[in-house]
């Protein structure tokens, strides 16, 4: 959407006025941060296609996030994914497949995406405790702008769409994932085609440019420390950057108790890791702190909740819920547990 100050004065929102201002500020950089969940550590395929099949069983995950709680037009995000290994009689299980659908709303703007993921999992020892996985994801995103949520300042203003303007663009992602029983490391690039695709909308001769997502690099790692037979601790981190804006870093610490409960928290910060002229010199590094709770009702069923406390100037926190279902989880829980 054109956010030139002259044209921006031609309309306002019914109830998204402040969000529109943020919308225009971000659109000036022609980029949108990719979706991120605080509980990404329980749904690795959301940030890395090479994760598909990691748990060695069919794994269903769903998440819903409401950000800036109580703020009109605040972002809401929902996603569901299903992944697992491809098993063939008398053959090694070296291939993982997954599918993921996601919906992201910000005021009058919506983005709906679906991706299929393929992971080739290379065994690195005879006991099958270490693997190097190479993954690729192919999909598409439909961007939309709902003109019904915009209000005229001048009646008959032809710039505003009467309905929803939409555009669909193909995309891809690539990832590498290495794991042992106690350690994991992942590297992935999302939105590979964003540099070469256009998501402009045409309406009565006007062009609306969505805040489309930009290429993002993700780096993740974590380690499982055993404290006792019933208690372990897992520190991990996630680094996320589009090479132009501030680099996001999540530092997470989770306590694993009696194979039933995960409890912990994370701290999210922004750092100018890659120099960019677009970054302000007074960048607010503190972003949010999260409290995270995950509980296994049975070895197959998991529920989780997290709450983010904003440490920036944007008001309101963020609620996030998740569920997970493991199919045929006997193998997962007894012979080769997966902690990541």
Buried (B, 14 or more C-beta within 10 A) or exposed (E): BBBEEEEBEBBEBEEBEBBBEBBBEBBEBEBBBBBBBBBBBBBBBBBBBBBBBBBBBBBBBBBBBBBBBEBEBBBBBBBBBBBBBBEEEEEEBBBBBBBBBBBBBBBBBBBBBBBBBBBBBEBBEEEEEBBBBBBBBBBBBBBBBBBEBBBEEEEEEEBBBEEBBBBEBEBBBBBBBBBBBBBBBBBBBBBBBBEEBEBBBEBEEBEBBBBBBBBBBBBBBBBBEEEEEEEBBBBBBBBBBBBBBBBBBBEBBBBBBEEBEBBBBBBBBBEBEBEBEEBEEEEEEEBBBBBBBBBBEEBBEBEBBBBBEBBEEBEBBBBBBBBBBBEEBEEBBEEBEBBB
